[in-house]
Amino acid sequence: MATYREAKCRLCRREGGKLFLKGDKCYNGKCPFEKRPMAPGQHGLGRKKVSEYGQQLREKQKVKRIYGVQEGQFRAYYEKADRMKGITGENMLSLLERRLDNVIFRMGIGVSRSQARQLVNHGHFLVNGKKVNVPSFIVKVGDVVTVKESKNSNKFFEELKATKGGNTPKWLEFDNEKLQGKILALPARDDIDSQIAEHIVIALYSK
């Protein structure tokens, strides 16, 4: 969650799977979840069978933690998605994916969503030529995201320009040399690689 201040790797252990909250650390042998995949705490190995409601709650918590949003924000995304045409669960994930902090992460600018959120908070980016420092800003198709020219000489962005770029999803594009990206399309369900069972979350909220 956005206000969580303890070890983030405990969240992965609590949810029973990698949430990829720590960037490179999640992909090497230093990942605590690989060493201790059980839930944290002295009773982590002895947890009882989870009820249907418990499964729904845990899935909701997992999605919130992946995207770093609080309960009020998350419910607002659900309510907005429910009013949109199409499948509510997919609409909700599309909204979460189009948060500016997630877009920065997906473009390969930040190694994690938390780092991308920090970069946005510090005012490093322009959207369509206007400064945006709100991580929850929802981008639209055709929006152009650029690094502020005054930040180009920053060591972090100088190193980024020297890289070949990461595995950018097909709904986005990013030019490392120009430090500029564009929203090409709305993210489809197949574009979201996180292991999320959104229908379980929708079942919880629709009760």
C-alpha positions in Angstrom: 0.0 0.0 0.0 1.0 3.6 -0.5 1.7 4.3 3.2 3.3 1.0 4.0 6.7 1.6 5.7 7.9 -1.9 6.7 9.9 -4.4 4.6 8.1 -4.8 1.3 9.3 -8.4 0.9 7.0 -9.3 3.8 4.0 -8.3 1.5 5.0 -10.9 -1.1 5.3 -13.6 1.6 1.9 -12.5 3.0 0.2 -12.8 -0.4 1.9 -16.1 -1.2 3.6 -14.9 -4.4 6.1 -12.4 -5.9 4.6 -8.9 -6.3 7.8 -7.5 -7.8 8.0 -4.5 -5.4 11.8 -4.3 -5.2 13.0 -4.1 -8.7 16.2 -6.1 -9.5 16.2 -7.7 -6.1 13.1 -9.7 -7.1 14.9 -11.3 -10.0 18.0 -12.6 -8.3 18.9 -15.1 -5.6 18.6 -12.5 -2.9 14.8 -12.4 -3.0 13.5 -13.3 0.5 10.4 -14.9 -0.9 12.5 -17.6 -2.5 14.2 -18.4 0.7 11.0 -18.2 2.9 7.9 -18.5 0.8 5.6 -19.0 3.8 3.6 -16.2 5.4 5.5 -14.0 7.8 5.1 -14.4 11.6 5.5 -17.3 14.0 2.3 -18.9 12.7 3.1 -18.5 9.0 3.5 -22.3 8.4 0.3 -23.2 10.3 -2.3 -21.1 8.6 -5.7 -22.8 8.2 -7.7 -23.2 5.0 -8.8 -19.8 3.7 -12.5 -19.2 3.2 -14.0 -17.8 -0.1 -14.2 -14.4 1.5 -10.6 -14.7 2.7 -9.5 -15.5 -0.9 -11.3 -12.5 -2.2 -9.8 -10.2 0.4 -6.3 -11.5 -0.2 -6.6 -11.0 -3.9 -7.8 -7.5 -3.4 -4.9 -6.8 -1.1 -2.5 -8.2 -3.6 -3.7 -5.9 -6.4 -3.6 -2.9 -4.1 -0.1 -3.7 -3.1 1.1 -4.3 -6.7 0.0 -0.9 -7.8 0.6 0.8 -4.4 -2.9 2.3 -3.9 -5.0 2.8 -0.8 -8.4 1.4 -0.1 -10.3 4.6 -1.0 -8.4 5.0 -4.3 -9.0 1.3 -5.1 -12.7 1.4 -4.5 -12.9 4.6 -6.6 -11.3 2.7 -9.5 -13.8 -0.2 -9.1 -16.7 2.2 -9.1 -15.5 4.1 -12.2 -14.8 0.8 -14.0 -18.3 -0.5 -13.1 -19.8 2.6 -14.9 -17.7 2.0 -18.0 -18.7 -0.1 -20.9 -17.2 -3.6 -21.1 -16.0 -6.0 -18.4 -15.6 -4.3 -15.0 -12.5 -6.3 -14.0 -10.6 -5.5 -17.2 -11.7 -1.9 -17.0 -10.4 -1.6 -13.5 -7.0 -3.1 -14.5 -6.8 -0.7 -17.4 -7.3 2.3 -15.1 -4.6 1.0 -12.8 -2.2 0.4 -15.7 -2.8 3.9 -17.0 -1.7 5.6 -13.7 1.3 7.8 -14.5 3.5 6.1 -12.0 2.7 2.7 -13.6 3.3 4.1 -17.1 6.7 5.4 -16.1 7.5 1.9 -14.6 6.2 0.1 -17.7 8.3 2.4 -20.0 11.4 1.1 -18.1 12.2 4.4 -16.5 11.9 3.1 -12.9 13.0 -0.3 -11.7 9.9 -0.5 -9.5 6.5 1.3 -9.2 7.6 2.8 -6.0 10.7 4.4 -7.7 8.6 5.5 -10.6 6.1 7.1 -8.1 9.0 9.0 -6.4 10.2 10.3 -9.8 6.7 11.6 -10.6 6.3 13.2 -7.1 9.6 15.0 -7.7 8.2 16.6 -10.9 10.5 15.0 -13.4 7.9 14.5 -16.1 5.7 16.4 -18.6 2.5 15.1 -20.1 1.6 16.8 -23.3 4.1 19.6 -22.4 2.6 20.2 -18.9 4.2 19.3 -15.6 2.4 16.5 -13.8 3.6 15.4 -10.4 0.5 13.4 -9.4 1.2 9.6 -9.6 -2.5 8.7 -9.9 -2.9 10.9 -13.1 -4.6 8.7 -15.7 -3.1 9.0 -19.2 -5.1 8.7 -22.4 -4.3 7.3 -25.8 -2.1 9.8 -27.7 -0.6 11.4 -24.6 3.1 12.1 -24.8 5.2 11.7 -21.7 8.6 13.4 -21.6 11.3 14.0 -19.1 11.6 17.7 -18.3 14.5 19.2 -20.3 16.0 20.6 -17.1 16.3 17.1 -15.7 18.1 15.6 -18.8 21.5 16.1 -17.3 20.5 14.3 -14.1 22.8 11.3 -13.7 19.8 8.9 -13.5 18.5 10.0 -16.9 21.9 10.2 -18.5 22.4 6.5 -17.7 18.9 5.8 -19.0 19.7 7.4 -22.3 22.8 5.1 -22.6 20.6 1.9 -22.3 18.9 0.1 -25.1 15.5 0.1 -23.4 13.5 -2.6 -21.7 10.6 -4.8 -22.6 8.0 -2.1 -23.2 4.5 -3.4 -23.6 2.9 -2.9 -27.0 0.4 -0.3 -25.8 3.4 2.0 -25.0 6.5 3.3 -26.7 9.6 4.9 -25.2 12.6 6.5 -26.9 15.6 6.3 -24.5 17.6 8.8 -26.4 14.9 11.4 -26.5 13.5 10.4 -23.1 10.1 10.5 -24.6 7.2 8.1 -24.6 3.7 7.8 -26.0 0.5 6.0 -25.2 -0.4 4.1 -28.3 -3.5 2.3 -27.2 -5.5 1.3 -24.1 -3.9 -1.7 -22.3 -5.6 -5.0 -23.1 -6.0 -7.8 -20.6 -3.3 -9.8 -22.4 -0.8 -6.8 -21.9 -0.9 -7.1 -18.1 1.6 -9.7 -17.0 0.8 -9.6 -13.3 -0.8 -12.8 -12.0 -4.1 -11.2 -11.0 -7.6 -12.8 -10.7 -9.6 -9.6 -11.1 -12.9 -11.4 -11.2 -12.4 -12.4 -7.6 -11.9 -8.8 -6.6 -15.0 -7.7 -8.5 -17.0 -10.5 -6.7 -15.9 -9.0 -3.3 -17.0 -5.5 -4.2 -20.2 -6.4 -5.9 -21.7 -8.1 -2.8 
